[in-house]
Amino acid sequence: MPTIGHIGRYALKYKIGAGGLGTVYAAHDPLLSRLIAIKTLNLEIAPEEREAFNALFLNEARAAGGLSHPHIVTVFDAGVSDSSAYIAMELLKGRDLRQLRQEGWRPTPAQAATIVRRVADALAYAHSKGVIHRDIKPANIFMVGRTQPRVLDFGIARITHQHDGAGDIAAGSPYYMAPEQVRQQPVDRRADVFSLGVVLYELLTGVRPFARKGLNAVFDAVVNAEPAPPSTHRAELDPELDRILMRMLQKSAANRYPDWAELALDLAGIDRKAVVFCGRP
């Protein structure tokens, strides 16, 4: 396979995808003789800011690299070069949730519940290690098969927003941000609870709860608008799922689930009823 470039010790083989923050390549690791994925960050860094950015980037990469969980992508290495910062991680086969939704895939309630339960387990583990994601969204949930998620990009939101001058406050993607992120207030694990609630709502109903025209309108909806219960979009959903989602999407962080254990208990209760979580794997 031809090489299209190099970064660090890695030989870039082909581009997998690109987004606003970076580009992902398949690359060959000559030390371990295997294909991996390399994500480069596309950020314009002033020379006088480079040293501080590199330190922040490597610190966040070390935190992400210290996470070992079956539903979190494995980070192998990270580094900085003259052209960009990069993260080396396991090469996965599949699609992220955003791509699957764009291709027309609509999960069953059981599939949506399984995905969210496993992402919640991954986030609970990360939070126990002191790592908050800050940017949970479909594009950061990679699917290996239809019910095997891998959470991507731990620390990336904090890196980019610190670089943008917002500090360790605002981070995330508009449709999935918690109200405290929109207000540029400090965040904790409950911001991830809110964002995962938005993802679950979208998976169950096919619509975003705070979709509006224009960024300011989206921000206003996140802070002020109460979304319709998901059962109004999909009548067969268990009403108890409405209650769970509405609690995940509370405007005040204090009114959301305080930890993942209580959320898991409520999800398990629906599971036992076998209404929407039938056939739990």
Disulfide bonds with the S-S distance in Angstrom:
none
